[in-house]
């Protein structure tokens, strides 16, 4: 034990159970002050993170961007699946090929009459 450092002696005495009531109160007061300082530092860091453009606000904006991109990805995947089904139908089903030619290209069979209704 170092003689010149009273706090080290106080702590060692505290751990051994030999601390007087006044010394214990002093240690608890110091502990309470340190806890208050730590809470203030945490509050200041939280405020800085919330106010800073590169802090929590940026995190929220990036999280929203990720969610929007994931939704767009889901929509595009559904469109891809629909187009793949249509491609397979056009390759393998003559009725689907005829329907596409009539709807998209305006083809008609010989002898058919076309009525355009608007």
trRosetta pair geometry for C-beta under 8 A, 3 or more apart (Angstrom, degrees):
i j d omega theta_ij theta_ji phi_ij phi_ji
1 8 6.4 169 -152 123 81 111
1 9 5.9 82 -177 -94 127 78
1 12 6.0 -101 -105 25 121 167
2 5 4.5 45 91 24 120 105
2 8 5.7 53 46 65 97 150
2 9 7.7 -115 72 -47 61 89
3 9 7.7 42 -128 -59 35 130
5 8 4.2 47 111 10 117 113
5 9 6.9 155 99 -12 67 85
6 9 5.5 -57 -152 39 40 112
6 10 6.1 42 150 -24 72 105
7 10 5.4 -50 -145 35 35 114
7 11 6.3 34 156 -18 67 103
8 11 5.9 -53 -147 37 31 108
8 12 6.3 27 155 -15 64 107
9 12 5.9 -57 -145 40 30 107
9 13 6.1 29 155 -17 65 109
10 13 5.7 -57 -147 40 28 110
10 14 6.1 34 152 -25 64 106
10 19 6.6 65 -166 -117 72 113
10 23 5.4 -155 -140 -174 110 121
10 26 7.7 -72 -158 85 154 118
10 27 6.3 -177 146 -70 125 117
11 14 5.4 -50 -145 33 32 116
11 15 6.3 31 156 -18 65 103
11 27 7.6 137 -85 -121 68 135
12 15 5.7 -51 -147 36 33 109
12 16 6.4 24 153 -11 64 109
13 16 5.7 -62 -146 44 32 106
13 18 4.4 -91 -164 77 86 96
13 19 4.9 121 120 -73 101 75
13 23 7.3 2 90 122 132 156
14 17 7.7 43 178 -69 28 23
14 18 7.8 -96 -62 54 20 60
14 19 4.4 20 -91 -41 65 140
14 23 7.4 -141 -70 125 97 113
14 24 6.9 133 -115 -100 105 79
14 27 6.4 42 -83 -44 150 174
19 23 4.8 -124 -170 87 96 119
19 24 4.9 117 123 -61 124 89
19 27 7.5 -30 -168 -1 155 140
20 23 4.9 89 57 10 80 104
20 24 7.0 -145 93 -7 40 90
21 24 5.6 -56 -148 36 32 114
21 25 6.4 33 155 -19 66 104
22 25 5.8 -53 -149 35 31 110
22 26 6.4 32 152 -19 64 105
23 26 5.5 -52 -149 35 34 114
23 27 6.4 35 152 -19 66 103
24 27 5.7 -53 -149 36 32 110
24 28 6.3 28 153 -16 65 107
25 28 5.7 -57 -146 40 32 109
25 29 6.3 36 153 -24 65 104
26 29 5.6 -51 -148 32 31 113
26 30 6.6 31 153 -17 63 103
27 30 5.7 -53 -151 36 33 111
27 31 6.3 34 150 -20 65 107
28 31 5.4 -50 -144 37 35 115
28 32 6.2 40 153 -23 65 103
29 32 5.6 -51 -147 34 30 112
29 33 6.5 32 152 -19 63 104
30 33 5.7 -54 -149 36 32 111
30 34 6.4 30 153 -17 65 106
31 34 5.8 -55 -148 38 31 110
31 35 6.3 33 153 -20 65 106
32 35 5.6 -53 -148 36 31 113
32 36 6.4 33 152 -20 63 105
33 36 5.6 -54 -150 35 32 112
33 37 6.4 32 152 -19 65 104
34 37 5.6 -51 -147 36 33 112
34 38 6.3 34 153 -19 65 105
35 38 5.7 -53 -147 37 31 112
35 39 6.4 32 153 -20 64 105
36 39 5.7 -54 -147 35 31 111
36 40 6.4 32 153 -19 64 105
37 40 5.7 -55 -150 36 32 112
37 41 6.4 32 153 -19 66 105
38 41 5.7 -52 -147 36 32 112
38 42 6.4 33 153 -19 64 106
39 42 5.7 -54 -149 37 32 112
39 43 6.4 33 153 -20 65 105
40 43 5.7 -54 -147 36 32 111
40 44 6.3 31 155 -18 65 105
41 44 5.8 -54 -147 36 31 110
41 45 6.3 29 155 -16 65 107
42 45 5.8 -55 -146 39 30 110
42 46 6.3 33 154 -21 64 106
43 46 5.6 -54 -148 35 31 113
43 47 6.5 30 154 -17 65 105
44 47 5.8 -55 -149 37 32 110
44 48 6.3 32 154 -19 66 106
45 48 5.7 -51 -144 37 32 112
45 49 6.3 34 155 -19 64 106
46 49 5.8 -56 -149 37 30 111
46 50 6.4 25 155 -17 65 108
47 50 5.8 -58 -145 38 31 108
47 51 6.0 16 161 -9 68 113
48 51 6.1 -64 -140 45 26 102
48 52 5.6 28 164 -26 66 115
48 55 6.8 166 127 -79 62 157
49 52 6.1 -50 -129 33 23 110
49 55 3.8 178 -163 -170 54 133
49 56 4.8 74 144 -25 93 101
50 55 6.4 -78 -37 109 14 135
50 56 5.0 -19 -98 42 51 133
50 57 7.0 85 -168 -37 45 89
51 55 7.1 41 58 39 41 143
52 55 3.7 90 70 -15 101 117
52 56 7.8 97 58 16 82 69
52 57 7.6 -170 85 24 48 104
53 57 6.3 -59 -134 71 40 125
53 58 6.3 77 155 -53 53 105
54 58 5.2 0 -144 -14 31 152
55 58 6.2 123 54 18 26 100
55 59 7.2 -49 142 -5 41 103
56 59 5.3 -51 -150 34 39 117
56 60 6.5 39 153 -19 69 101
57 60 5.8 -52 -151 35 33 110
57 61 6.4 32 152 -18 66 106
58 61 5.7 -54 -146 38 33 111
58 62 6.1 31 155 -17 67 107
59 62 5.9 -57 -146 39 27 108
59 63 6.3 29 154 -21 63 107
60 63 5.7 -55 -147 35 30 112
60 64 6.5 31 154 -18 64 103
61 64 5.8 -54 -152 36 32 110
61 65 6.5 34 149 -20 64 105
62 65 5.4 -50 -148 35 36 115
62 66 6.4 39 152 -22 66 101
63 66 5.7 -49 -149 33 33 113
63 67 6.6 33 152 -18 64 104
64 67 5.7 -53 -149 37 34 111
64 68 6.4 34 153 -19 66 105
65 68 5.7 -55 -148 37 31 110
65 69 6.3 29 155 -17 66 107
66 69 5.8 -56 -146 38 30 110
66 70 6.3 32 154 -20 65 106
67 70 5.7 -53 -146 36 31 112
67 71 6.5 33 154 -19 64 104
68 71 5.7 -53 -150 35 32 111
68 72 6.4 32 152 -18 65 106
69 72 5.6 -52 -146 38 34 112
69 73 6.3 41 151 -24 64 104
70 73 5.4 -50 -148 33 32 117
70 74 6.6 36 152 -22 63 101
71 74 5.6 -51 -151 32 34 112
71 75 6.6 32 152 -17 65 103
72 75 5.7 -53 -149 36 34 111
72 76 6.3 31 154 -16 66 108
73 76 5.8 -57 -146 40 29 109
73 77 6.3 33 154 -23 64 105
74 77 5.7 -53 -149 33 30 113
74 78 6.7 30 153 -18 63 103
75 78 5.8 -55 -154 35 32 111
75 79 6.5 31 150 -17 65 105
76 79 5.5 -52 -147 38 36 113
76 80 6.3 41 152 -23 66 103
77 80 5.6 -50 -148 34 32 114
77 81 6.5 33 153 -20 64 103
78 81 5.7 -53 -150 34 33 111
78 82 6.5 33 152 -18 65 105
79 82 5.6 -54 -149 37 33 112
79 83 6.3 31 155 -16 67 107
80 83 5.8 -57 -146 40 30 109
80 84 6.2 32 155 -21 65 106
81 84 5.7 -52 -146 35 30 112
81 85 6.6 32 154 -19 63 103
82 85 5.8 -54 -153 34 31 110
82 86 6.5 29 151 -17 65 106
83 86 5.5 -53 -147 38 35 112
83 87 6.3 39 153 -23 67 103
84 87 5.6 -49 -145 34 33 113
84 88 6.4 32 155 -17 64 105
85 88 5.8 -56 -149 38 31 110
85 89 6.3 31 153 -20 65 107
86 89 5.6 -54 -146 37 32 112
86 90 6.3 30 156 -18 66 106
86 96 7.8 -173 -154 177 60 131
87 90 5.9 -57 -148 37 29 108
87 91 6.3 24 155 -16 64 109
88 91 5.8 -58 -145 39 31 109
88 92 6.0 -9 168 11 67 118
89 92 6.6 -77 -134 53 22 87
89 93 4.8 -32 -168 29 68 124
89 96 4.0 -131 152 -171 103 174
90 93 7.3 -42 -76 51 14 81
90 96 5.6 -115 -81 117 47 112
90 97 5.4 102 -151 -86 66 77
90 100 6.1 2 -106 -4 109 157
93 96 4.0 64 89 8 114 111
93 97 6.8 173 93 -12 61 83
94 97 5.4 -54 -148 37 38 114
94 98 6.3 39 154 -20 69 103
95 98 5.7 -51 -146 36 32 111
95 99 6.4 36 152 -20 63 106
96 99 5.6 -51 -146 36 32 114
96 100 6.4 33 154 -19 64 105
97 100 5.9 -54 -148 36 30 110
97 101 6.4 29 154 -18 64 107
98 101 5.8 -56 -147 37 31 111
98 102 6.3 28 156 -17 65 108
99 102 5.9 -59 -148 38 29 108
99 103 6.1 14 161 -9 67 113
100 103 6.1 -60 -136 45 27 101
100 104 5.5 -9 179 12 67 120
100 105 7.7 51 135 0 66 98
101 104 7.0 -59 -114 52 16 87
101 105 5.1 -36 -160 40 56 122
101 107 4.5 -20 150 30 99 135
102 105 7.4 -17 -54 55 7 78
102 106 7.3 32 -168 -129 39 13
102 107 5.5 -87 -89 64 49 79
102 108 7.2 80 -126 -84 89 50
108 112 4.6 -139 178 71 107 121
108 114 5.6 -104 -80 -53 147 116
109 112 4.8 86 59 -17 79 122
